[in-house]
Amino acid sequence: MNFSKAALLASPLVAVILTAGCSTDSSSPFQPNVVNETDTFAVQASGLSNVNVTESYTWQNPGVTANVGNSGVLTSGDAALTVMDAIGATVYTGDLSTTGTFNTTGGASGSWTVQLVLVNYSGDLDFSLQTP
């Protein structure tokens, strides 16, 4: 076998090996749009159906409180949001079936943790945190 035949036979194998590590799962049911900036954190996702996921995010809050806004539409399932301050104290726990604007309790400024738990969630998710 000469070099050109070997190269032609190896090309598909090389292509498979090179693309194996580059795939993304476009069928994942939860691929939200996330804004994570100092003073502002937001998560949005539309058309969710029976999603079960727990996500944790780190958000920089230079303040000691935050305003929590929720305008999502839950059609079925459960959605819980928990916010912890820089020392791990829970400053907010809420059910995302309730829309409106809410306030966290006071906490330590710095790296806050935002935890989202969805159980059989269907609907549109849209919540935010903002330093007042």
C-alpha positions in Angstrom: 0.0 0.0 0.0 1.4 3.3 -0.9 1.3 6.5 1.2 -1.7 8.1 -0.7 -3.9 5.1 -0.2 -3.0 4.8 3.5 -3.7 8.5 4.0 -7.2 8.1 2.3 -8.1 5.2 4.5 -6.9 6.9 7.7 -8.7 10.2 7.0 -12.1 9.1 8.2 -10.7 7.6 11.3 -8.7 10.8 12.1 -11.9 12.9 11.5 -13.9 10.8 13.9 -11.2 11.0 16.6 -10.8 14.8 16.2 -14.5 15.5 16.4 -15.3 13.1 19.3 -14.1 15.7 21.8 -15.8 18.6 20.2 -19.5 17.5 20.3 -22.1 19.5 22.2 -25.4 18.0 23.4 -28.0 20.1 21.5 -30.8 17.9 22.9 -30.1 18.9 26.5 -33.4 20.1 28.0 -31.8 22.9 30.0 -29.6 25.4 28.2 -30.5 28.7 29.8 -29.3 32.2 28.9 -27.3 33.3 31.9 -26.2 36.9 32.7 -23.6 36.9 35.5 -22.1 40.3 36.2 -21.3 42.2 39.3 -24.5 43.7 40.6 -26.7 41.6 38.2 -27.5 38.0 37.8 -30.3 36.5 35.5 -31.4 33.2 34.1 -33.9 32.8 31.3 -35.1 29.7 29.4 -38.2 29.2 27.3 -40.2 26.2 26.4 -38.9 23.9 29.0 -40.7 20.5 29.4 -40.3 18.1 32.3 -36.8 19.3 33.2 -35.1 17.9 36.3 -31.9 19.8 37.1 -29.9 21.3 40.0 -27.7 24.2 39.0 -25.4 26.3 41.2 -23.9 29.6 40.2 -21.4 32.0 41.9 -22.4 35.6 41.7 -20.4 38.7 42.9 -22.6 40.9 45.0 -20.8 43.9 46.4 -23.8 44.7 48.5 -25.4 43.1 51.5 -28.8 42.5 50.0 -30.3 41.8 46.6 -33.7 42.2 44.9 -35.0 39.0 43.5 -37.3 39.3 40.5 -39.3 36.5 39.0 -41.5 36.8 35.9 -41.4 33.2 34.7 -44.4 31.1 33.9 -44.5 27.6 35.6 -47.1 25.4 33.9 -46.2 22.2 35.9 -43.6 20.9 38.3 -41.6 22.7 40.9 -38.9 25.3 40.9 -37.0 26.5 43.9 -34.4 29.2 44.2 -32.0 29.5 47.1 -29.5 32.3 47.5 -26.6 32.1 50.0 -24.2 35.0 50.9 -20.4 35.0 50.9 -20.2 33.0 54.2 -22.8 30.5 53.2 -25.8 31.8 55.1 -29.1 31.4 53.3 -30.5 34.9 52.6 -33.4 33.9 50.3 -35.4 30.8 49.6 -38.4 31.0 47.2 -40.7 29.0 45.0 -40.5 30.3 41.4 -44.2 29.6 40.9 -44.7 33.0 42.6 -44.0 36.0 40.4 -43.0 39.4 41.7 -40.1 41.2 43.3 -38.7 40.1 46.6 -35.8 41.1 48.9 -33.2 38.9 50.4 -32.3 39.3 54.0 -29.0 41.0 54.8 -25.8 39.0 54.4 -22.1 39.2 53.7 -21.0 40.9 50.5 -18.8 39.0 48.1 -19.3 35.7 46.2 -22.9 34.6 46.6 -24.2 31.2 45.6 -27.4 31.0 43.5 -28.9 27.5 43.5 -31.8 26.6 41.2 -33.6 23.3 41.6 -36.1 22.2 38.9 -38.3 19.1 39.3 -40.4 18.0 36.4 -40.5 21.7 35.4 -42.4 22.8 32.4 -42.8 26.5 31.3 -40.7 29.6 30.9 -38.0 30.4 33.5 -37.1 34.1 34.0 -35.6 35.3 37.3 -32.9 37.8 38.3 -31.0 39.2 41.2 -29.9 42.8 41.4 -27.9 44.7 44.0 -30.1 47.6 45.2 
